[in-house]
Amino acid sequence: MYRKLLILCCFLVLAASLAQPAAENHFDGKSWWGHIKVLAADDMEGRETGSAGLRKAEAYVVEQLRQAGLQPAGSDGFYQPIKFVSRQIVEKDSSASLLRSGKTEPLTLGEDAIFSTRVDLAAEVEAPLVFVGYGLSIPEKNYDDLAGLDLKGKVAVLFSGSPAEMPGPLASHYQTLKERWKAFRDAGAIGIITIPNPATMDIPWWRIALNRTHPSMDLAYPEFDESKGEKLAMTFNPAHADKLFEGSGHTFEEIAALGKDRKPLPRFPLAAAIRTTATVVRNEVESANVIATLPGADPKLKNEYVVLSAHVDHLGIGEPVHGDRIYHGAMDNASGTALLLDVAASLNKASERPKRSLLFLFVTGEEKGLLGSKYFAAHPTVDSRSIVADINVDMFLPIHPLRVLTVYGLEESGLGDVAREVAQTRGIAVQADPQPLRNAFIRSDQYNFIVHGIPALAMSVGATTGEERKLHKEWLTNRYHAPSDDLNQPVDLSAAAAYEEVVRGLLIKVADDSARPEWKSSSFFRRYERATGQ
Ligand SMILES: [Zn+2]
């Protein structure tokens, strides 16, 4: 009886494994969490770009890479040094007010609006305001919110988001600082005031306002100046946005109701003008990307690279929330950094090397506007034509079991198909971005590879139930870019391990494929494909 049963069991197991070979496991989530415990600890001080804390975190990364047997692939050993300029608003010497019917209505900085030092603010601005709806110019769709409006010498007020008919990637692309400003500059505008869409705000206003005087950064090289001529950039509190619309014949309530459902928005001159004075302190900052390689096994394909990237920087030390000033960035993005270290160690230990070389890229300056990856993509430390793909890992949020994987860029290139295949062999479903309004596809480092023509994607743990969706929403509201993205939060180690397996599998499959991944002919981003000479 016993024996018979045993034979039967073995047979069933064998039959099952013949039907679908069981995927091998390399990770258990423990070493992943071990790295996070180091990178998100208090003494890393939140890893701000240019800080001693980030230098310490990067030294840890380099030490782990050395121990794993990887080779340096930066411009200075494992490092690629980069120069930045930082800009910090001095609020006590700055001001903003609305001018309406001969009256001056002062705005309270922090409550009504905040300056954005992502652009180099002019010391003084006085200009009429025009509401431009979503403020999008999308030539491919013959869509132009700026058409027919007089914006010469004026400041545009826009409601963030996009109309429903606009495909997510297209809408995201034209909301980047660079593309957005290009259109406004050509229309003669001198500044932009953005009203966040209350329906899609990840972070509540009080938290946005809390760190408004924290320095912004930009790359200190003229080739990267994307906001030339932008004299004013502000974000306006949606709860106070009615102040802008007074006397225009429209209310903010009307605009927000339309924008919530991505309906078309009216566009019209506002009854008010804006006057600002801005005092900005500028400083030079130095930081570095960390880059390592695992050489490929194939004599020819080893001259090509698959990049696995993650940002190692975070927000540093800021205003306290619940008594904690350190913005630990455990999920954002010690989690991605830890994954790269795990995958690097596991692949170097494996009996067989992938055919193509792998490049492990730990970028700086992501939180400052994807700056480290922007620099790397423009000045790669390997021949730019040899980079076949980028897989980026940023805040993949294993806060519940991994049953569905959200793939940003799923339909854009062959990488999406490979990701689907690898996930499915592990019983994990895939989905495209369920929240295109959050612009995730352009909000992390993969975007800088995309605009250089390199197929790229990013993935995160998707929600499958109402309960899981609630977990994600609560995580974004309470922990995202807050000190509580720390080591005390609950994470699902088995989900993290499963996610690591998918990334490892995807990386190997892309590295071993005789053909490079390609953009789909339907993809908007195919326009960036360079002549690779292949
Ligand atoms: Zn972040």
Residues whose N, C-alpha, C, O or C-beta is under 5 A from the ligand:
A	BS01	ZN	D332
